[in-house]
Amino acid sequence: MIEVADLKKSYGEGESRFQVLKGVSLSIRDGEFVVILGASGSGKSTLLNVVSGLESPDSGSISYDGKDITAFSDSELTKFRKTTVGFIFQQYYLLPDLNVEKNVRMGADLAGNGEYLPIIEAVGLGGKLHKYPGELSGGEQQRVSVARALAKKPKVLFLDEPTGALDEETGRSVLDYICRLQESYGFTIVMVTHNQNIAEMADKVIRVNSGRISDVYSNTSRKTAYEIGW
């Protein structure tokens, strides 16, 4: 369970200081698929970065199973990011001089996980272990980043516009892989997007506007990646 209370975050100093998050509170259950929805500049990516421990808030609390990560030391926060959370971004951030297996193994090594090959199989890249990023399509590269994140065996997977650079067919395929992997491994998903259609795949949708939560609702039935509009 993730519990966020009165989260505030600003950037800049003095007269140029700009408050991005203005007292955000929310809760996320274990194994839930949550979409944070909002327009560009609404604060949704900042919210993801802060809740995941990538950035520190100005004030407020972020608790994972009752432990407030805002009170963690730098070393404790580093360990938390290694063992608890995984990240997938719009950019793939693959190392071009490492093949598929070695890129994924980087994530696995952080968790001491020697059983990462089945994850590569699960994302449909078992036949391309020795291919390099430059030899892969955009969708395949994103699937490598999915496998690398999951090779850490995270409890929570954070995604920031993971299909933003993909065409429709490839985007649907990547989302489908992510959802099927969630069913197999049971991790929590927190995904930031501006795409209302993708929100139809979630258990819970948190709508953000101007640094505040404007609405929270649950979907009575989740759609698959191939049932939503695009």
N, C-alpha and C positions, 0 to 999 in steps of 0.2 A: 504493500500500500504506500502510495506517495501522497503526502499531505503538504500543501503549500498555503502559507498564511501571510496575508498583507505584504506581498512582495513588491518592492520598489527598486527601480534601477534608473540611473541617470548617466549621461555622458557629457563631457566637457567641464569647464570651470567658469566660475564667475557669471558674467552676463550671458555667456554663450552656453551655459549649462542647460541641457534639455532632458526633461524627464520622459523616459520611454515607457516604463511600467509604473502604474499609479495605484498600487495597492491591490495586487492580484491574489485571489485565494481560489484554490481548487483541490480536488481529490481524484486520484486515479487508483482503481483496484488492480490487484495482481491479475495478469492475463488478459487485461482489457485492451481493446484497440481504440485509441483515442485520437481524433483529428482536431488539431488547433487550426481554426479557419479564420482568415482575415485578409484584407487587401494589403498591398504593398505599403509599408510604413506603419502598419497597425501595431507593431510590437511583437508579433507572433514568433519571429526568429529569435529575438532577444529573450523572450520567455523560454523558448526551448533551450537556449544556451545557458541560461541561469539555472533552470530546473535540473538540467543534466550535469551541472558542475563545471561546465566549460568556463563560465564567468561567475564572478561573485556579485551578489546583490548589494544595494546600499543598506537595505533593512528588510526584515521579514524572515521567515523560517521555511526550510525545505526539509521535510522529514521522510526518510525511507525506513519503513518498518519501525518507526519510533525514534530513529537516530537523525538528529538535525545536522545535515552536512555543512550548514553555514558556520558551525562551531568547529569544524575539522581543521587541523593543522595542514600545511601544504603537503606534507608526506602522507597524511591520512586521506586527503582529497585525491592525490595521485593514485593511491591504492584503490580508492573507491572507483575512480574512472577505469582502472584496469580490470577490476573484478566484477563490477556491477552493471556498467552501461556500455552500449555499443552505439556507433554513429554511422549514418549513411547520409551523404550530402548530394546536392545536385551535381557537383564536380566529383569525379571518381577518386582522385588522389591516389592513384596507383603508381608504384615505382616502375618506370619504363624499362629499367635494366633487369627486372626480376620477372620470371614467368608466372603463370597463374598460380601454380602450387606454392611458390615462394612468397608471392604477395599475400596469399591466404594464411600461410604459415606464420607470417609476421603477427597476425592477430592471435593465432593459436598459441604462439610462444608467450604472449602476455599472460595467458591464463594457465600455462603449462599443459595445454591440451594437445595430446599426441594423436587424437582421433578426429582430425579435421578433413580427411579425404571424403568421408560420407557426405559432408556438407557441400563440397565441391560437386559431388554427384547429384545432390539434391537440387542444386541450381542449374543443372543441365550442362555442366562444363567438364564432366569426367573425361571426355575425349580430347580436351584441350589443355591438359595440365602443363604442357611444356611450351604453350604459345605465350608470346609476349603481348603486353597491352596494345602495342601498335599493330598487331596482327588480328585484333578482335574488333567487332562492331561496337557501337556505343552501348547497345543493350547488353552485350556480353561483358563489357567492362564494368557496367553497373552491377551485373550479377556477381562479378568477382568482388566488388566492394561489399555486396550483401554477404557473400560467403566469408569474407575477411572479418566483418563485424560479428557474425554469428559464431565464428571459430573461437571467439573469446568466451563463448557461453554466457552472454549477458543476461541479466534478469530483465533489463529494460532496453529496448532498441529505439533510439531517437532518429528520426528521419526529417531532413529539411528539404522540401521540394525534390524528392528523389527521382521524379519523372520529368522534371522541368526541361531537361535537355534532350528528351527522347521523343520520337514520333509516337503516334497513337498505338500502333501495333506493338512496338517494343515496350512502351509504357505499361500497357495492359499486362504484357507478359511478366514484367518485373514485379508489378503489384501482385499478380497471381502467385508468383514464387514466394514472395514475402508472406502472404497470408497462409499458404500451405505449410510453410516452414513454421509459422506461429502455431498452427494446429499440432505439428509434430513435437515442437520443443517447449511450447507453453510460455514463452516470454511475453512481456508487455510491450505494446507498440504505442509510441507517441509520435505522430506525424504532423508536421507543419505543411500547410498547402493553402493556396488561394483558390483551388479548384473545388467548387461546390459539389461536383459530381463524385469526386473521390470521397467526400464526407459521407456519402451514402454507403460506403463499405465499413464504416466504423460502428462500434458499440455506442460510443459517446462522442458528441461534437461540442467543442468549446469555441465559441465565436469571440474574437478579440477585435476591439475597435478603439483606436486612440489610447492604447495602453491600459485599457480596462476590459474585463469580461462583460460582454453585452448580452450573452445568451449561452445557456448550456442545455442540451437536449440529448435524448437517447433515441436511437433508431429501433423501431419495433422489430424490424427484420433487416439483416445486413445483405447488401448486394455483393455479387462477385465482381472482379475486375472486368469481366466480359459482359456484365449486365448494366453497368453504369453508362451514362453518356460521356462524351469526351470534349 
